[in-house]
């Protein structure tokens, strides 16, 4: 980056403390502290922030930082915010990173950036944006984090210097401010300088982060009178007398920039630096800035003034040819004007021009008459386009022009918006499109601009997006595809704003207006989807009947048909139709492909299809689909709500499989992403509900309560359906806290809400099971009836895990021989399912019951198995219960085996293969010389590891066996 070419190194006065902090940080960074005999184990990074008013010497200090860093062998990345470039997205990020990568070929860049190439490349100006869905801002920031971290590791030690941070573009500044705390964890020194009164709110980290050398920021103070005296004598000679030096200090208030410029003026005028000439200093000081500077500039001639104006409009790092074009000067005349501006200490540089100081640039820009300034920005836009710099570079100038109904302006603003949106800067795109709308656009383009404006505002201002899209629909739209796109996007933003009823009504209204049957089908599909998430749907059974009739006659020939079939699978599961029916529709939906990252479609239906496999006891299949979907999100750079949903629901799958520690890790990652999206958003409800369930299963009730309270997890509950159901989880939490009456109220309310919609599958929402436990203390008969109704519903769905869980709870609210029979049947069903945690619970409950009823031998077997299963699940609370029961029976817990893995043992594999061939347990036992009980337990392990039930075993084993993949037969 060209910086102040031709300027000699300036001496620093009274900055010893600041430079000592720099030296300490650099020494630690390169691995050697001045007071240490031996270097530390690893380099230590740091953040240094310098704050001070204009002209106080920040830029000079940072130049010295760069010099000292380079002298110590550090890689230095440097950037500077610009007053005129504040609205140019990623301007600072490009200055920092682009020089390190720009010399590489496209193939080398792809190799260096890997999966981040298409995400960060456009933002950094390393490649053009591709058509398709843009990355979300958080995904892009994560990508920039990766790039800077990669540079810090590969080119360590790394020093990153940002001058005039208060003028950095919002996208770059937000990213760097969020990244700043990581500097201490890397071989990196991050140094920033800014004017404290102008630092934006989104960069507060630079104000607040402490460092090892003291609190940050370090405030730069004006020079004292003795320091200004030394500066004057260094510039004008040792014969400058004390009265003259003191007057220099007084008229500049110790501001280093003004003091240096003042001494230059004294030298240029040939004044003697003595008391006799001191009275002239105030007039000379006025020439350094403000109106005095402008008067001095005007004395240099019209062409020189025009070149200075052009430079002020163009900002920092000004190409001379471009400045001449904006100023309307020939090359020779522009060169002469540039020489005069250099002689007057207004500009510096040759190949690239730059103002000597931002104060001068700001004064020149403010002095341009309003009309002339607007015209210059207009000319700058034309010149930038003519120079081949593109619409995005021209857009900042077009933003400063007056609306004139110019289609050329609208075109380039729309093009700039498209580029910045796909570079991950929706706020910048929104500003460009808002300006295009005010131009205004030609009548036929107005709807398109409103649509694009709505798309750009989608992630940041959903309410504004709704207004833009509704306004677009009121325009005359000649292209039916355009109108349909507006309708689809409007329904999406309404649904994601928890206005599902409006989303459904919008689609229903538009479906009646279209004559195209495929368009109508797509709108019906979208409406079915949003209605599936509505908690207040007026006639859910009727919608289910319409959906079933439609889906059953579709073949899945295109994406719309597959979406409808996928919704049919989900609806069948919710209503507890046999699992085989729901899974059959889910498989139909997947034939032909069901992408999670279609630009103009949501990811909801692919997620629902995957979850249908989960509730139908095929969690292994669900995980495969989630892994593929998550990979699509990450390739697109969707790391906000999309990735949070993916992590959270993957955690829920792990929870259902009984892998509680893994589930907790995933859901905490999902919650961290959800918190960046915003509080009480649907994605946060999903994450909180799952985390509370996982913590309760692990026996950490107090922690679950604390997290729920910290995040306001409670009424009012969201209007959208969530997985798991938020109100049901809240009731479960109340029950775990020993508040059964309050729990019963919440659970009964959840039941009324879900039953009214026909959502009666306890595999999806076990509100009846928790309600039965809440009622058991005061109304045991009602509790038993509630639990048995849940058993009936589970048997209708036919998933072994759902039946087993319902039977276990029914046993808990029953007594005597009935409890024994229910528990034994629960264990039998759960042994044929992949639900490891539920099996562990049933085994421990059965063992405890057998111990209390005088069957110690049978009790011991169940308790030992339950303890081992609980340990493998990470269910610490359940393990404690099992140990207590064993101790009460006079038995010692056995040493637990190593945690279970997905790898099948030889015996498990043999049992699984033979069972997948259709042999019954007796035949398998005979073939392997085992008893049937041993086969049952081996199969139970196979179901858990393969993530399937008995009905899906053959397919799961075919996927697992190498000879099956190679075309051979299962033995």
N, C-alpha and C positions, 0 to 999 in steps of 0.2 A: 504494500500500500504506500503511495507517495505521500510524504508528510513533510511540509515546510521545507521543500528543497532549497538549498542554498543558505540556510540559516546556520550560523555557528552555534556551537554548544553554549548554553547560557549557564552561568554560575548560579548556584542556589544559596540564598542567604537565610539564616535562621531556620533551617529545616533539618537540623541535626537529629532531633528526636524522631522525626518522620523517617529519615534515612536509616536511623538505627533500627527501627521496626522493620523496614524493608530488608536490611542486611540480615537481621535475625531470621526472618521468614525465608529468605533465599538460602541461608546456610542450612536451616533445617530441611528445606526442600531438597537440596543436593546431597543431604546425608551427613552434614558435619556442622555441629553447633560450635560457636567460637569458644565457649567455656568447657567443652567436653574434650577429654583425652581421646576417647574412642567414638566413632560415629554411632548413631542410633541403629536399631535393627532394620528399620525401613524409613524411607523418606516421609516427611510429614507435610501435608498440605495445609493451606491456610487461606483466609479471606482478609484482605486489607481494603478498607473503604476510607477515602479521603473526601471530606465535605468542606466546601468553602464557596464564597460568593464569586461573582465574575471577576476575572483578572487577578485572583489571589495567588495564582501560580500552580494550579492543578496540572495543567498540560505540561509545564516544564518539569514538575516533579515526576510525572508519569514517563516522560522521555528519559529521565535519569533511571527510573525503574527498569525500563527496557534495556538501557545501556548496561546496567549492572547485571541484569539477568543474562544477557547475551555473553558478557564477559565470563560468567560462571558456567557457560556451556548449556544454558537452558534453551529450549525451543520457545519462541515468543509468538503468541497470537495477539494481534492488536486491532482494535476497532474504536470508532468514535461516533457518538450520536450527532445528528445534524438537525438544526432547527427546521430546515426545509424538507428533511427526509423523515420526519417523525411518523408520517402516515404511509411510508413505504414498507410493506410487510417484510420482515426478516432482513432488513437492510444491514443491521448490525451483525446478525448471525452470518450473513454472507461475507462480510468483511473479515470476520474471525476465521471462518473455516474454509471458505472457498480457495484462498491461496494455497492451502495445504493439500488440496485434492484436485484443483483445476487442471494441473498438468497431466493428469492420468488419462489414458484412453477410456472409452466407454466400457470396454471389456474389463480393464483393470478396476474401474470404479465399481462395476457390478461385483467383482470379486472382493473388493475392500468393504463395501457396504452390505453385501449379502442381501437378506430379505428386506433391509431398510432402503434399498436403492430407490424403489419407486415411491417411497413415502417421503424421505428427506431430500432426495435429489432435486425435485422441482423447487422446494423451499430455498435451497441453497444455490439455485441457479446452475446446477450441474447437469441437468437433463430437462427435457420438456415434460410437462404433465400429460399423462395418458388419459384418454376418455374413460369414463367409469365413475364409480362412487369415490368422492374425495376422502382423504383420511380425516378423522376427527382431530380437533386441536390437541387433545391430550395424547393421542397416539403419535402425533408429530413431535410433541415435546419429548415423549419417551424416546423417539428415534434420535432427536438431537442430543438427548442425554447420552445415548449409546455412542454416537459419533464422537462427542467431546471426551467421554470416558475412554474410548478406544485410542484417541490421540494422546490422552494423558498417559496411558500405559505404554503405547508403542514409541512415543517420542519424549518420554520422561527424561529429565524433569521439565514440566510444562508451566509456562507463565502466561496467563491470559489477562490482558490489560484492556479495560474499557474506559475511555475518556468521555466526558459529557454524557454520563448515563441518563441524566434527566431528559435528554433529547432522543434517547434510543426509541425505536419503534416499539409499540406495545407488545407485539408478538415476541420479539427478541428479548425485551426486558423482562416480561413475565417468565419466560423460559429460564433466563440466567438467574433471576432472583430465586426461583424455585430450586434451581440446581446448586446455588451457592453453598448450602449446608454440606453438600457432598465433597466440596473441595478439600476439606480436612481429611477425608478418607482416601484421597488419591494423591499421587505425586504431582500436585498442582498448586500453584499460587494464583489466586484470582484477585486482581487489583482493580478497583473501580473508583472513579472520581465523579462527583456530581455537585450541583448547586442544591442545597437542602430545601430551599424554599420552592423549588420547581420539580422535586422528585415525585413522580406519580404514586398513587396509593398502591398500585400493584407491584411496587418494588420496595415495600416496607422492610423486607428481609435485610436490605443493605443498611437500614438504620439500626436494626435491632440485634444483629448477630454479634456476640462477643468473640474475641479472639485471644490467643495465648499471650499476646503482647499487651493486652489491656482491652478496654471496651472500644467497640467500633460504633460509629466511624471516628476517625481522627480528624478533628476540626483544624483547618488551616487558618491561622490568624494573620492580620496585617503585620508588615514589618515594623520594627521599632525605628526610631530616628537614627540610632547609630548604624543599623543595617542599611537604611537608605543612603546614609552618608558614604558607607563603603561602596555601595553600588554606583553612586554618582562619581566618586573618585576613580573607580575602576574604568568607567566609561569616558570621563572628561579629564582625568589627570589628578595627581596628588595635590595640585595647587588649589583645588576647589576649596573655598573657605567654609568654616563651620556655619556661618549665617546662611550662605547659599544652600548648603546641604540640608539644613533644618527647614528652610522654606520649601525645598523639594518634597520633603516628608510631609509638611503641613498641607500642601496643595493636592497631594495624591492620597492622603490619609493612609499612607503605608501600603497602597495597592501596588504589587510588584509590576504588573503590566503597565500601569500608568506611569510609574517611576521610570521604567526602561524607555518607554516612548517619549517621555518628557526629556530625558537626557539626550535622546537622538535628535529631538527638535532643537535643543540648545546647541548641539554640535553642528547641525545643519545651518543654523542661523549665525554661527561663529560668535556666540555670546561668550563673554568672559565669566567663568563660574565664581563670581565674587559677590559681595554684599551689594555692590552698586547695581548689578543686573538682576538681583533677586526679585525686584518688584515686577519684572516682566514674566515671571514664571506662571502666574495665574492665567494670563492670556494664552501662553503657550500650552498650558495644561488643557484649556478649553478646546484646543485644536485636536486633541487626542481622541475625543469621543463626542457624541451628540452633535449639536448644531455646528460647533466649531469644525468638527471633522467634515461635515457635509459642505460647509463653506470652502474648506480647503480643497475638497474633491471638485467642487464646481469650478474652481479656478484653473483646473487642469484641462478644461475644454469639453465640448459637447460629446465628441466621440469617446473620450475617456470615461465620461459619466455614464454613457450608454453601456460601455463594456462592464463597468462596475455594477450597474443595475442588472445586466444580464447574468453576471457571476452570482449576485445575491439571490436571484431567482432560481438559478440552477443548483445552488447549495454548496456542498463540499466537493473536493476533487473534480474541478471544472475542466473539461477538455477545451483547449483554446479555440479549436475550430467550431465547436458547438456554441461557445460563448459568442464568437463573431457572428454566427448565423442568427442567434437570438437578438443580438444587438443591431443587426442589419449593417455590418461593417465588412469591408473587404479584408483579405488576409493581411495585407501590409499595414493598413490603417489599424487593424486590431492589434497587430504586433507592436506598433508604436504606442498605442494606448496602454497595452500591458506593461511596456517598459516604464511609462510614466507612473503607472500605479505601483510598480515595484519600487521605483525611486521614492515615491511618497509613502512607502511602508504601509500600503493598503493591501496589496496582493503580494504573494510570494510564489516561487515555483516557475518552471518553464514548460516541460512536457505536460504537466498538469498544474493548473492554477489553484490557489487556495488563499482565502483571506488570512492575513497575519494573525488575527484573533477573532473569535466569534462575536466579541463586542462590536468590532468594526463591521462585520457582516450584518449583524442585526441592525446597526445604525443606518447602513446603506439601504437595507431592504425597507425599513420603516420610512425612509425619506423619499421613496419612489411615490409619485402621485398615484392615487387610487386607479384612475383610468389607465395610466401607463403600466401599472403593475399587472392589471388584468390582461392588457394587451400583450405584455411580455410573457406571461404564463401561456397565453394562447399560442404565441409564436414559438415558445419553447416546446409545446406539445407537437406542433408541426415539425419542428427541427429534429426532435427526438425520433419521431416516426421516420422522417426522411433519412436519418442516420442509421436506420435499421435496428434501433434499440427496443422496439416493440411497444405494444399498447400499455403494458403494465408500467413501463418507465414514463410514458406520456400521461398516465392517468392522474398522477399527483398534480400536474399542471392543469389538466382539464378541470380538476376539482376547484380550482381557484378562478375559473372563468365564469362569466354571467350566462344564464340560460338564453339561448337564441334559436331554439327549435332546429338545431343543426344535426342532421342524421349522422354525419361523420363523427361528431362528438359522442353520440349515443352508441354508435358501433364500437368505438375504441374503449369506451367505459364498460360496455358489456363484455368485450373480449378480455379486458383487464380483470373484470370480476370473475370470469370463468377461470382464468389462469391462477388468480390468488385463491379462489375457493379450492381448486385442486392442489394448490400448494399448501393447503391446511390453514388458511387465514380467512375464515368466514366473515369476521368483523370488517376487514378491509374490503371484501367483496360486497358486503352490504352497503358500505359507504359509497362505493363506485356506482352501484345500481340505484341507490337513492338519488344521487346526483343525476344519473341518466333519466330517471323518472321526472325530475324537475326541469329537464331541458326544454320541452318534453319530447318523448319519442314520437315518431310518426304514428298515426292513428292505428294502423294495422299491427304495430309492434308493442303497443301499450300492455296488452295482456301478457305477452311473453316476458316483458321486463318485470311486471308484477310477479309473475310466476318465479322468475329467477331470483327476485328479491326475497320472495317467501322461502325459497330453497336455501338461500344464504343465511337467513335469519333462523332457520329451523333449530339449530343446536343451542342458540343463545337467547332468542326471544320468541318462544312459541306463540305467545299471545299476539305479537306483532305479525308473525307468520300467518296466523289465521286471518287477520285483517287484510293482509296483502293478497292472499289467495282468494278470499271472498270477493275482494274488489276485482281481481282478474276474471272471475266467473261472470261478473256483471258487464264486462266488456264484450264487444262483438268479436267472436273468435271463429275464424274461417276454417282453421285446421282442427278436425275432430280429435286427432291424437293429442293436440295441445290441451284441449279442454279435458280430456280424460286424464292426462297427466296431472293437471291442476286438481281434479277431483280426488285422485288417489293420494296425492301429497297432502291435501287438506284433511282427508279422513285420517291419515297417519298422525298428523300433528294434533288433531283433536283427540285421538285415542291416547297418544302419549302424554297429553295434558289432563288425563283422567276425565275426559268428556266423551266417553264411549257412546252414549246415547246420541249425541250430535253427529259423531262419526258415522254411525249406522244410518241415521236419518238422511244425511247428505248423500250417501251412496244409494239409498232407496229412491230418493228424489231423482237423481241423475239416471238411474237405471230405467226409470219410466220414460225419460226423454230421448234415450238412444234407440236407433233402429237397427244397430249392428248386433246380431245375436252373440258374437264372441265377446264384444265389449260388455254386453249385459251380463254374460256369464262371469266375466272377471269382476264386475261390480258386485254380483251376488256372492262371489267367493270372498271378496274383501269384507262384505257386510257380515257374512257368516262368521268370519274370523273375529271381528270386533264384538259381535254379539256373544261369542263364546267366552269373552273376558268380562262381560257386563254382569255386575252383581244385581242390577235392577232391571234385567230384561223382562219385559211385560208378559211374554208368552213363550217361555223356553221350550215346552213340549211341542208346540206347533212348529217352531223353528227346527227342532230335531227331526220331525217327520218330513218336512220339506227337504232338509239336508240329506236324509236317508234316501228319499225317492230320487233325488238328483244324482247323488254319488253312485248309487247302484247301477245307473245306466250309462255312466261315463267310463271310458276306457283308459284314461290317463295319457292321452295322446299329446297333450301339451302341459305347460307349467300350471296354467289355471285349473285344468282338470285335476292335476295331481294335488294342487292345494285343496280343492274341494274334497277329494278322497281322503287326504290327510286329516282334514277337519272332521270328516265322518268317523275316522278311526278314534280321534280324541273324544268325540261326543259319545261313541259307543262305550268307551272306557268309563267316562264320567257317569253314565247311566247304568253301569254294571251289567251291560250285555256280556255274554261269555267272552272271556279273554281271547279265545281263538278268533272270534269275529273281529274284535278290535285290532288284533295283530295282523289278521289277514288284510284288512284295509290299509294298515300301516305299510305292509310290504308292497301293496299295489301302489301306494303313493310314492314309494322310493324308486320304482322302476322308471327309468328314463331320467332320473336325477332330480334332486331337490336342494338347490344351492342355498346356503345361509346368507350369502352376500350379494344377492341381486340388487342392483342400484334402486330400482323403482318398486321393490317389494320389501316387506318386513321379513325378519327372521323368525317371526312367531310360529308359523305353521311348521317349518322344519323342526323347531324346538318341541312343539306339541307331538309331532310324530315320534321323535326320539323318546319323549317321556312316556308315550303310550307303551313302548317296549319296557321301560322301567317298571311301570305299574303292572304290566303283564308278566312280570318275573323274568324279563330278559335284560337285566341291567348291563350285561356285557355288550349286547348289541347297542344299547343306549350310549354306553361310553364310546364305542367306535364312532357313532354319529357325532357325539359331542366333540371328540378329538378332531374330527375332520372339520366341523363347523368352527371350532376355536381357531384352527389353523387358517381358515378363510378370513376370519376377523383380523388376525394378526397380519396376514399378508396385505390386507386393505388398510392397515394402520388404525383400525377401529379399536381403541383401547379405553374407551369411556364406558358408557352404559352397556354396549354390546359385549365387551369382554367381561365386564362385571357379571352380567347375566350368565355368561358361559361358565365362569369359574364357580359362581354360586350354585348353579344347577348341577354342575359336575360334582360339587361337594355334596349336594343332596343325593345324587346317585350313589356316591361312596357311603354316605350315611345309611341309605337303604340296604346296601350290601354289608353293612356292619364294619366298615373300615373308618372308624371314628376319628383317629388321629389324622389320617389323610383328608378326611372331610373337613376337619377343623382348619387345616392349613389352607385348603382351597377356598373355604368360605371367608376366612379372614382376608385373603387376597381379594376376593370379590367385594367385601365390605370396604376395603381401602379404596378401591376404584369407585364404588358407589358414593362414598363420602365426597369424592371430587366432583361427582355429578350434582349432588345437592341433597339436603335433608328431606326426609319424608317423600322422596320420589319412589316410584314403583320398584326401581332396582334396589333401593335401600330396604324396602319392606321385604323383598325376597331374601336378601342377605341376612337381615336380622332374624327373620323367622327361622331360617335354616341354622344359623349359629346358635340360637336359643335351644333348638331341638338337639343339636349335637352336644352342647354343654350339659343339658339335662341327662342325655344318655350316658355321658361320661361321669355323671355324678357330681357335677360342679354347679349346683343350684345357685349358690351365692354369686358366682361370676356371671351366670345367665341373668340373674336379677339386676346386677349392676350394669351390664351392657344394655339391657332393655331400658332401664331408667335413664342412662346417659343419652340414649338416642330417642327418647320419647316414644318407645314402642308400646302403643296402647291406643285407646280411643282418641279421636275418630279413626276408624279403619278405612283403608282405601276403597274407592268405588269399584276398582278393577279386581278381578279374581287374581289371587296370588298363590304361588306354590312354595311352601306349604301355606295353607289358609291362615292369614295373620290372626284373625279372631280366635281360631281354634288353638293356635300356638300360645296365644295369650292366656286362654283358659287353662291349657296344660301347665303353663308357668305358675298361675295362681294355685293350681292343685299341688304342684311340687312345693310351693311355699306354705302349704297347710291351710289354705283358705278355700275349702271345698264349696261353700255356699256361693261365694262370688264366682268361682270357676263354673259352677252349674249354670248360673245366669248367662255367662258369656257363651258357654258351649251350647246351651239350648237355643240361644239367639242365632248362633252360627248354623245350627241344624235347621231351624225354620227357614233361614235364608237359602240354604243349599237345597233343601227338600223341595221348596217351592219351584226351584229351577230344574228339578229332576236329577240333581247331582247326588246320587245315592250309593256311590262306590266307596266303601271304607278303605280300600287300598289307596285311594287318592286322598281322602280326608277322613280320618278316624275320629270325628267329633263324638260319635256315639260311644266309643270305647272310653274316652276320657270322661264323658258325661256319666257313664255307668259308674266309674270309680268315684266321681264326685258325689253321686247320689247314694252310694252304698252305705254311708254312715247313718243317714236319717231315713232313707226309703229303700231298704235292701230289695224288696220285691220289685219295685219300679226299676232299680238298677239292673236286676237280673233280666227283666223283660227288655230293657234297652240294649243290653249286651247281646241277648239272643237274637234280637232283630238285626243287629250288626252282623252276627254269624250268618243269618239267613241271607243277607245281602252279599256277604263275601262268598258264600257257596254259589250264589247265582253267577258271580263273576268268574269263579273257578280257578283263581290264582292261589296256589298253595300258601304263599306267604301271607296273603290277606286272610285266608281261612284260619291259618295257624295263629296269627296275631289276635283275631277276634275270639277264637276259642280260649286262648290264654287269659284274656280279660274276662270272658264269661266265667271261667273257672275261678278267677279272683273274687268275683261277687257271688259265687255259689258256695255250697258247702258239702261235706260228707263225700259219699261215693261219687256223686255227680262231679265234684271238683276233680277227683282222681281221673275219671273217664275223660273229662274235657281236657285236662292237662296232657294226658297220654296221647289223645288225638291231636292236640296242638303240636306236640313234639313230632308226631308222625308226619304231619303236613309240612312242618318247617324243615324237616330233614330232606324233603323233596323240593326245597326252594333254595334260592341263593341268599336268603335273608339271615346272615350269620348272627347279628345282634339279637334279633327276635328269637332265634333258636337258643341262644345263650340264656335269654330271659326265661324262656319256657322250661329249659332244663333246670335252672336254678329254682324256679317256682315249684316244679315237680319234685325235685330233690327235697326242698324244704317241707313240702306237704307230706311226702312219704316219711320223712324223719318224724314229723309230729304225729303221724298215724301209726307208728310202730313198725316201719319197714326199713330198718337201718341199712341192710345190704343194698336194696334197690336205690335207697336214698343216696348212698355213697357214690354209686355209679353215675347217677344223674348230676350230683353236685360236682364230682371231679370233672365230668365232661363240660358242665356249665362254667366252671372256673377256668378251664383251659380256653374255652371259646370266648369268654369275657375278656381274658387277658389278650387273646389275639385280636379282639375288636378294639381294644383300648378303652373298655368300659370299666373304669377304675371303681366306680361306686358299686357296680354289680359284682365285681371281683371281691370287694370287701364283704358284701352280703354272703357270697358263697363261702368265703373263708370262715365267717362267723357261724354259718350253718354247719360246716364241717367240724369246727371246734365244739359246737354244741352236741354233735354226735360222737365226740371223743376221737375224731380223726384228724390227721395232719394233712394239710394240703401237699400234694406232690409238687416236685419241682416242675415248673412249666417248661414245655418244649419251646424251641425257637419259634418266633412269629411265623405264621403261615404265609406262604407266598403263592403266586399264581401258578407256579410250576407244579404239574401233576407228578406224584410219585409213580413208580412203576406199577404198583398195585392199583392205584387210583386210575391210572391210564387204562389198564387192562379191564377193570370193571366198567369204566365209562365206554370203552369201545364195544364191549359185548352188549351192554345195555342199549347203546345206540343202534346196534344191529337188530334190536327188537326182542332179545331174550329176556325172560322174566328173572326175578331174583333167585329163584330156586335153581334155574339152569345156570345162571352166572356163578352161584355158589358152588355148584357141582363141578363146573369147568375149572374153577380156580382152587378147589379144595378148601373152601371157606364155609363158615356158617352164614345163614341169611342175615343175622344181626350185623356181622362184620361187613357184609356187602352193603347193607343199608347205610352204615356209617361212612364207608368209603365213598359211596355215591353222594352222600351229603356233602362231603368235602369237594367232590367233583362239581356239584351244582354251585357251591360257593365260589370256587376258583374260576369256573368257566362263565359265571354270571348268567345262569339260565336255570330253568326248571326242567322237569322230565320231558315235557313236550318239545322243548327246544334243544334237547341234548344232542340229537343226531346232527343237526346243523352245526352246533358248537364244536362237536368232536371232528367233524369234517374240516372245519377251519383250522383246528389245532394240529391235525395229523399231517406230517410231511408227505406221506404216501398219497393222501387224498389230494393235496395240492399238486402233486406230480402226476395225477391222473390214475393212480393205483387204487386198489380196493381196500376198504377198511377190513382188517383181519377179523 
